[in-house]
Amino acid sequence: MADEALFQFLHSEIIQYVNSVESGESENGRCVSKLESMGFRVGQGLIERFTKDTPRFKDELDFMKFICKDFWTSVFKKQIDNLRTNHQGIYVLQDNKFRLLSQLSSGKQYLEHAPKFLAFTCGLVRGALSNLGVKSIVTAEVSVMPACKFQVMIQKM
Amino acid sequence: MADEALFQFLHSEIIQYVNSVESGESENGRCVSKLESMGFRVGQGLIERFTKDTPRFKDELDFMKFICKDFWTSVFKKQIDNLRTNHQGIYVLQDNKFRLLSQLSSGKQYLEHAPKFLAFTCGLVRGALSNLGVKSIVTAEVSVMPACKFQVMIQKM
């Protein structure tokens, strides 16, 4: 419980700071991309630790299951609630109570701030997949807080 | 173990980012003070969670023991190794293997970078004490990595 709090508080501080720094015209875009790239590097580091004693993955779906279960549980203390795929390289990970949104009020007026709270995690997933040898584009979408969907598009080499 | 890694990686990212942003003449000073103030707010938040079900503290020494044991263990997965005081408001907390320095090489040439790696934690302690109603100045000092000493000077009202 303490660890979660530490991560959540630190995550909020980062958002606040990056947001205050990356100001100007395209402010929101730059803030989001900065947070994403931080997440990317953290994701790369984490997946190395997590998979140290893991057997080899069979395939792409096997990776994704690992991300949804083990990886998500380590970072967010719960599994992804729903994983869907079109079997052509697109995966949708749904978290019905995403921890990093749960501090935000669920009012619609805060929806515009959601991207800042999701960017780090998009990067986290992209970084983890990247170290597993999978290039991807990860985006996130919120319709009703604190539920959200992460869409992973695998980039074929 | 995963949680520790998450905190460590995130902490490194923050240092790197803040350091890249707060450049200029007094670069190091501003970077350190920014990190300290982030730590302060995180410390304030954490201590609220941690002390939710804790009995009231008897006195200043009782606070400090809580910081050295429970608080330190939650954040750094180990206790402070040694706590000393002059009984006049100065406390020295020694950690013989401080986690946030353990990634750094112990070579002397890196000693100059140590303040950046300690600032967040100085703030963390100051923030925690502040929410317990104790105003303090917290500084840190490294002689041989990864051992370090945090000095807490309680400010009498």
Interface residues (C-beta under 8 A of the other chain):
Chain A: M1 A2 D3 A5 L6 F7 F9 L10 H11 E13 I14 Y17 V18 V21 K34 M38 R41 V42 G45 L46 R49 F50 S74 V75
Chain B: M1 A2 D3 A5 L6 F7 F9 L10 H11 E13 I14 Y17 V18 V21 K34 M38 R41 V42 G45 L46 R49 F50 S74 V75
